[in-house]
Amino acid sequence: MKQILVGVDGSAASAAALRFATQIAVEEGAEITAVHAYQRPYSELSPDERERRRADCSDVLERIWVRPAIDAGVIVHQRIHEGDPREIVDIANSEGADLVVLGRTGSGTGPALLHLGSVVEYAAHHVHAALAVIPPFVALPFARIVIGVDGSPEAASAIDWCVDHRSMRNADVLAVFVEA
């Protein structure tokens, strides 16, 4: 594993996702791409105001949100993407991320299936890489991991991956198969 993409938005869930990704990156010698994707709250902003807001966001991304990963010695690439936050999936797919890590819910406020954020729900259907969904306020190392399995080689690989990582060796792994 060489490249981990993490969605960051300042929420508790994205902070937990970054902690998880940082631990995996340290173990694997991987790099992290931290992506903050957002939609403009106002349709009419002057170019100067738009650039000022983007610069402020970039500053917060580097100074606060990704600082723990940088302090842990991980190489962190930072991206700010103006547009639908679900486009994080397109970024992950186009950059060939090995793992996508998202917080279970982000800063959005809309209702979502199974209490998952809309970005996570979208990623579960469209991302080509392994996807880890991390709840807010989770402690590391994990005590329990739930993996959705479907009998595919990819599902078997997910179970093997959990068994192979130091930070997950003492966790209970629950494999869930849902028949339609």
Disulfide bonds with the S-S distance in Angstrom:
none
